[in-house]
Amino acid sequence: MNTTFMARKEDVEHKWYILDAAGKPLGRLATEAAVILRGKHRPTFTPHVDTGDNVIIINAEKVVLTGNKLDQKIYYRHSGYPGGLKEMTYRQLMAKKPEEAVRKAVVGMLPQTKLGAAIAKKLKVYSGADHPHEAQKPELWDK
């Protein structure tokens, strides 16, 4: 009798990958990062176990958006008080915190559960080309 393989969290070895965002569309970059973080690129993918790898995204300030999304795409947040809705266009967000724009895109593609929150902690985003993770020996993702 064949049984379905289920990965266990003790058996999963997490690697580190670098994604270069320079010149890539935001959505394409975010889906690539979400797939790696979730572990869907592995044959041992198990939906209820964190089988994914750590992802470092560099050059977040050089990510591009197609069409008129720079001015039409709006991020909203609310303070919790009446009249506390704040909005910011993507152009303003890129000028202020480009790494936050990329982080929001990737985390939005992960499950909105406790597992998704744990997976999101394995995402590191930097606006420049430098990152402090050389000790982890990250590999360049080129697939």
PyRosetta script that sets phi, psi and omega in degrees:
from pyrosetta import init, pose_from_sequence

init()
pose = pose_from_sequence("MNTTFMARKEDVEHKWYILDAAGKPLGRLATEAAVILRGKHRPTFTPHVDTGDNVIIINAEKVVLTGNKLDQKIYYRHSGYPGGLKEMTYRQLMAKKPEEAVRKAVVGMLPQTKLGAAIAKKLKVYSGADHPHEAQKPELWDK")
pose.set_psi(1, 128.7)
pose.set_omega(1, 178.9)
pose.set_phi(2, -85.0)
pose.set_psi(2, 140.7)
pose.set_omega(2, 176.4)
pose.set_phi(3, -119.5)
pose.set_psi(3, 152.3)
pose.set_omega(3, 179.1)
pose.set_phi(4, -76.1)
pose.set_psi(4, 134.9)
pose.set_omega(4, 179.6)
pose.set_phi(5, -73.6)
pose.set_psi(5, 132.9)
pose.set_omega(5, 175.6)
pose.set_phi(6, -125.4)
pose.set_psi(6, 119.5)
pose.set_omega(6, 178.6)
pose.set_phi(7, -71.6)
pose.set_psi(7, 148.6)
pose.set_omega(7, 174.7)
pose.set_phi(8, -112.5)
pose.set_psi(8, 148.0)
pose.set_omega(8, -175.2)
pose.set_phi(9, -63.9)
pose.set_psi(9, -26.2)
pose.set_omega(9, 179.3)
pose.set_phi(10, -70.3)
pose.set_psi(10, -27.6)
pose.set_omega(10, -175.0)
pose.set_phi(11, -90.6)
pose.set_psi(11, -11.0)
pose.set_omega(11, -175.4)
pose.set_phi(12, -84.0)
pose.set_psi(12, 129.7)
pose.set_omega(12, 176.3)
pose.set_phi(13, -106.7)
pose.set_psi(13, 120.0)
pose.set_omega(13, -175.9)
pose.set_phi(14, -91.2)
pose.set_psi(14, 125.6)
pose.set_omega(14, 176.4)
pose.set_phi(15, -95.5)
pose.set_psi(15, 175.0)
pose.set_omega(15, 176.6)
pose.set_phi(16, -120.1)
pose.set_psi(16, 131.4)
pose.set_omega(16, 178.8)
pose.set_phi(17, -126.0)
pose.set_psi(17, 148.4)
pose.set_omega(17, 176.5)
pose.set_phi(18, -110.2)
pose.set_psi(18, 131.0)
pose.set_omega(18, 173.1)
pose.set_phi(19, -114.3)
pose.set_psi(19, 128.6)
pose.set_omega(19, 177.9)
pose.set_phi(20, -95.7)
pose.set_psi(20, 118.8)
pose.set_omega(20, -175.4)
pose.set_phi(21, -85.5)
pose.set_psi(21, -5.0)
pose.set_omega(21, -174.4)
pose.set_phi(22, -60.1)
pose.set_psi(22, 117.8)
pose.set_omega(22, 175.3)
pose.set_phi(23, 78.1)
pose.set_psi(23, 1.9)
pose.set_omega(23, -179.5)
pose.set_phi(24, -94.2)
pose.set_psi(24, 145.7)
pose.set_omega(24, 174.0)
pose.set_phi(25, -65.3)
pose.set_psi(25, 142.7)
pose.set_omega(25, -175.4)
pose.set_phi(26, -57.6)
pose.set_psi(26, -46.4)
pose.set_omega(26, -177.4)
pose.set_phi(27, -64.4)
pose.set_psi(27, -41.2)
pose.set_omega(27, 180.0)
pose.set_phi(28, -65.1)
pose.set_psi(28, -42.7)
pose.set_omega(28, 178.2)
pose.set_phi(29, -63.5)
pose.set_psi(29, -43.5)
pose.set_omega(29, -177.5)
pose.set_phi(30, -65.2)
pose.set_psi(30, -40.7)
pose.set_omega(30, 179.2)
pose.set_phi(31, -66.9)
pose.set_psi(31, -39.6)
pose.set_omega(31, 177.9)
pose.set_phi(32, -60.5)
pose.set_psi(32, -47.0)
pose.set_omega(32, 179.7)
pose.set_phi(33, -64.5)
pose.set_psi(33, -40.8)
pose.set_omega(33, -179.0)
pose.set_phi(34, -64.5)
pose.set_psi(34, -38.8)
pose.set_omega(34, 178.7)
pose.set_phi(35, -63.6)
pose.set_psi(35, -44.0)
pose.set_omega(35, 180.0)
pose.set_phi(36, -66.7)
pose.set_psi(36, -45.3)
pose.set_omega(36, -179.7)
pose.set_phi(37, -60.9)
pose.set_psi(37, -40.7)
pose.set_omega(37, -177.1)
pose.set_phi(38, -74.8)
pose.set_psi(38, -29.1)
pose.set_omega(38, 179.9)
pose.set_phi(39, 97.4)
pose.set_psi(39, 13.9)
pose.set_omega(39, -176.8)
pose.set_phi(40, -73.3)
pose.set_psi(40, -9.8)
pose.set_omega(40, 177.9)
pose.set_phi(41, -83.7)
pose.set_psi(41, -5.1)
pose.set_omega(41, -178.1)
pose.set_phi(42, -100.8)
pose.set_psi(42, 147.3)
pose.set_omega(42, 175.4)
pose.set_phi(43, -70.1)
pose.set_psi(43, -16.2)
pose.set_omega(43, -179.3)
pose.set_phi(44, -95.0)
pose.set_psi(44, 19.2)
pose.set_omega(44, -178.8)
pose.set_phi(45, -57.2)
pose.set_psi(45, 130.5)
pose.set_omega(45, 175.4)
pose.set_phi(46, -131.8)
pose.set_psi(46, 123.9)
pose.set_omega(46, -172.0)
pose.set_phi(47, -58.6)
pose.set_psi(47, -34.2)
pose.set_omega(47, -174.8)
pose.set_phi(48, -97.0)
pose.set_psi(48, 8.5)
pose.set_omega(48, -179.9)
pose.set_phi(49, -125.3)
pose.set_psi(49, 143.1)
pose.set_omega(49, 177.8)
pose.set_phi(50, -77.6)
pose.set_psi(50, 91.9)
pose.set_omega(50, -179.2)
pose.set_phi(51, -100.5)
pose.set_psi(51, 5.1)
pose.set_omega(51, -175.1)
pose.set_phi(52, -82.0)
pose.set_psi(52, 177.0)
pose.set_omega(52, -178.8)
pose.set_phi(53, -111.1)
pose.set_psi(53, 168.1)
pose.set_omega(53, 176.0)
pose.set_phi(54, -80.4)
pose.set_psi(54, 142.1)
pose.set_omega(54, -178.0)
pose.set_phi(55, -125.5)
pose.set_psi(55, 131.0)
pose.set_omega(55, 174.1)
pose.set_phi(56, -112.6)
pose.set_psi(56, 120.2)
pose.set_omega(56, 176.9)
pose.set_phi(57, -105.7)
pose.set_psi(57, 122.5)
pose.set_omega(57, 178.9)
pose.set_phi(58, -110.4)
pose.set_psi(58, 162.4)
pose.set_omega(58, -179.8)
pose.set_phi(59, 59.1)
pose.set_psi(59, 42.4)
pose.set_omega(59, -179.6)
pose.set_phi(60, -62.8)
pose.set_psi(60, -26.4)
pose.set_omega(60, 180.0)
pose.set_phi(61, -70.7)
pose.set_psi(61, -16.6)
pose.set_omega(61, -176.5)
pose.set_phi(62, -100.5)
pose.set_psi(62, 10.0)
pose.set_omega(62, 177.5)
pose.set_phi(63, -71.2)
pose.set_psi(63, 148.3)
pose.set_omega(63, -176.5)
pose.set_phi(64, -116.8)
pose.set_psi(64, 156.1)
pose.set_omega(64, 172.8)
pose.set_phi(65, -122.2)
pose.set_psi(65, 141.3)
pose.set_omega(65, -178.7)
pose.set_phi(66, -89.5)
pose.set_psi(66, 159.7)
pose.set_omega(66, 177.5)
pose.set_phi(67, 66.8)
pose.set_psi(67, -145.7)
pose.set_omega(67, -178.4)
pose.set_phi(68, -99.4)
pose.set_psi(68, 22.7)
pose.set_omega(68, -174.7)
pose.set_phi(69, -64.5)
pose.set_psi(69, -25.3)
pose.set_omega(69, 179.4)
pose.set_phi(70, -55.5)
pose.set_psi(70, -38.7)
pose.set_omega(70, -178.5)
pose.set_phi(71, -103.4)
pose.set_psi(71, -21.8)
pose.set_omega(71, -176.4)
pose.set_phi(72, -93.3)
pose.set_psi(72, -26.3)
pose.set_omega(72, -179.7)
pose.set_phi(73, -79.3)
pose.set_psi(73, 124.9)
pose.set_omega(73, -175.1)
pose.set_phi(74, -123.7)
pose.set_psi(74, 133.0)
pose.set_omega(74, 173.9)
pose.set_phi(75, -98.1)
pose.set_psi(75, 131.7)
pose.set_omega(75, 179.4)
pose.set_phi(76, -111.7)
pose.set_psi(76, 148.1)
pose.set_omega(76, 169.2)
pose.set_phi(77, -147.3)
pose.set_psi(77, 156.9)
pose.set_omega(77, -176.5)
pose.set_phi(78, -131.0)
pose.set_psi(78, 136.4)
pose.set_omega(78, -177.4)
pose.set_phi(79, -77.7)
pose.set_psi(79, -17.3)
pose.set_omega(79, -177.1)
pose.set_phi(80, 99.4)
pose.set_psi(80, -10.7)
pose.set_omega(80, 177.9)
pose.set_phi(81, -98.7)
pose.set_psi(81, 156.6)
pose.set_omega(81, 177.4)
pose.set_phi(82, -58.2)
pose.set_psi(82, 132.9)
pose.set_omega(82, -179.3)
pose.set_phi(83, 74.6)
pose.set_psi(83, 17.2)
pose.set_omega(83, -174.5)
pose.set_phi(84, -95.6)
pose.set_psi(84, 22.6)
pose.set_omega(84, 179.7)
pose.set_phi(85, -79.3)
pose.set_psi(85, 123.9)
pose.set_omega(85, 178.0)
pose.set_phi(86, -112.2)
pose.set_psi(86, 144.2)
pose.set_omega(86, 176.8)
pose.set_phi(87, -134.6)
pose.set_psi(87, 150.2)
pose.set_omega(87, -177.6)
pose.set_phi(88, -147.1)
pose.set_psi(88, 132.1)
pose.set_omega(88, 177.4)
pose.set_phi(89, -74.7)
pose.set_psi(89, 163.1)
pose.set_omega(89, -179.3)
pose.set_phi(90, -63.4)
pose.set_psi(90, -35.0)
pose.set_omega(90, 178.7)
pose.set_phi(91, -61.3)
pose.set_psi(91, -42.7)
pose.set_omega(91, 178.7)
pose.set_phi(92, -66.9)
pose.set_psi(92, -41.0)
pose.set_omega(92, -179.7)
pose.set_phi(93, -65.5)
pose.set_psi(93, -39.9)
pose.set_omega(93, 178.7)
pose.set_phi(94, -65.9)
pose.set_psi(94, -35.4)
pose.set_omega(94, 179.0)
pose.set_phi(95, -70.5)
pose.set_psi(95, -36.6)
pose.set_omega(95, -175.4)
pose.set_phi(96, -85.9)
pose.set_psi(96, -56.6)
pose.set_omega(96, -176.5)
pose.set_phi(97, -141.1)
pose.set_psi(97, 82.8)
pose.set_omega(97, -178.1)
pose.set_phi(98, -63.4)
pose.set_psi(98, -31.6)
pose.set_omega(98, -179.4)
pose.set_phi(99, -68.8)
pose.set_psi(99, -28.3)
pose.set_omega(99, 179.2)
pose.set_phi(100, -71.3)
pose.set_psi(100, -35.2)
pose.set_omega(100, 178.0)
pose.set_phi(101, -63.6)
pose.set_psi(101, -42.6)
pose.set_omega(101, 179.1)
pose.set_phi(102, -68.9)
pose.set_psi(102, -42.0)
pose.set_omega(102, 179.6)
pose.set_phi(103, -59.8)
pose.set_psi(103, -44.7)
pose.set_omega(103, -180.0)
pose.set_phi(104, -61.4)
pose.set_psi(104, -39.1)
pose.set_omega(104, -179.8)
pose.set_phi(105, -65.2)
pose.set_psi(105, -42.4)
pose.set_omega(105, -177.9)
pose.set_phi(106, -72.4)
pose.set_psi(106, -47.8)
pose.set_omega(106, -177.2)
pose.set_phi(107, -63.8)
pose.set_psi(107, -30.6)
pose.set_omega(107, 176.5)
pose.set_phi(108, -65.5)
pose.set_psi(108, -20.1)
pose.set_omega(108, 179.6)
pose.set_phi(109, -94.9)
pose.set_psi(109, -1.9)
pose.set_omega(109, 177.3)
pose.set_phi(110, -93.6)
pose.set_psi(110, 162.0)
pose.set_omega(110, 177.8)
pose.set_phi(111, -60.9)
pose.set_psi(111, 142.2)
pose.set_omega(111, -179.4)
pose.set_phi(112, -91.1)
pose.set_psi(112, 59.4)
pose.set_omega(112, -177.3)
pose.set_phi(113, -134.8)
pose.set_psi(113, -177.1)
pose.set_omega(113, 176.7)
pose.set_phi(114, -63.9)
pose.set_psi(114, -37.4)
pose.set_omega(114, 177.7)
pose.set_phi(115, -64.9)
pose.set_psi(115, -41.0)
pose.set_omega(115, 178.0)
pose.set_phi(116, -63.3)
pose.set_psi(116, -37.6)
pose.set_omega(116, 177.9)
pose.set_phi(117, -66.7)
pose.set_psi(117, -38.1)
pose.set_omega(117, 178.0)
pose.set_phi(118, -68.2)
pose.set_psi(118, -38.4)
pose.set_omega(118, 178.6)
pose.set_phi(119, -66.5)
pose.set_psi(119, -38.6)
pose.set_omega(119, -178.0)
pose.set_phi(120, -63.3)
pose.set_psi(120, -24.9)
pose.set_omega(120, 179.3)
pose.set_phi(121, -70.2)
pose.set_psi(121, -15.8)
pose.set_omega(121, -180.0)
pose.set_phi(122, -88.3)
pose.set_psi(122, 5.3)
pose.set_omega(122, 178.3)
pose.set_phi(123, -98.7)
pose.set_psi(123, 126.9)
pose.set_omega(123, 177.0)
pose.set_phi(124, -122.1)
pose.set_psi(124, 125.6)
pose.set_omega(124, -177.4)
pose.set_phi(125, -122.2)
pose.set_psi(125, 132.6)
pose.set_omega(125, 179.9)
pose.set_phi(126, -131.1)
pose.set_psi(126, 138.4)
pose.set_omega(126, -176.8)
pose.set_phi(127, -74.3)
pose.set_psi(127, -27.8)
pose.set_omega(127, 179.4)
pose.set_phi(128, -101.3)
pose.set_psi(128, -168.4)
pose.set_omega(128, -178.0)
pose.set_phi(129, -88.6)
pose.set_psi(129, -9.0)
pose.set_omega(129, -177.7)
pose.set_phi(130, -94.9)
pose.set_psi(130, 147.1)
pose.set_omega(130, 175.2)
pose.set_phi(131, -147.7)
pose.set_psi(131, 151.9)
pose.set_omega(131, -176.5)
pose.set_phi(132, -92.0)
pose.set_psi(132, 29.5)
pose.set_omega(132, -174.0)
pose.set_phi(133, -114.8)
pose.set_psi(133, 30.1)
pose.set_omega(133, 179.8)
pose.set_phi(134, -65.1)
pose.set_psi(134, -29.2)
pose.set_omega(134, -178.9)
pose.set_phi(135, -64.8)
pose.set_psi(135, -25.2)
pose.set_omega(135, -179.9)
pose.set_phi(136, -82.8)
pose.set_psi(136, -3.1)
pose.set_omega(136, -179.9)
pose.set_phi(137, 53.0)
pose.set_psi(137, 60.9)
pose.set_omega(137, -178.6)
pose.set_phi(138, -71.3)
pose.set_psi(138, 148.0)
pose.set_omega(138, 177.5)
pose.set_phi(139, -102.3)
pose.set_psi(139, 150.5)
pose.set_omega(139, 177.2)
pose.set_phi(140, -79.5)
pose.set_psi(140, 125.2)
pose.set_omega(140, 179.8)
pose.set_phi(141, -80.8)
pose.set_psi(141, 120.9)
pose.set_omega(141, -177.0)
pose.set_phi(142, -133.1)
pose.set_psi(142, 27.6)
pose.set_omega(142, -177.1)
pose.set_phi(143, -93.3)
pose.dump_pdb("model.pdb")
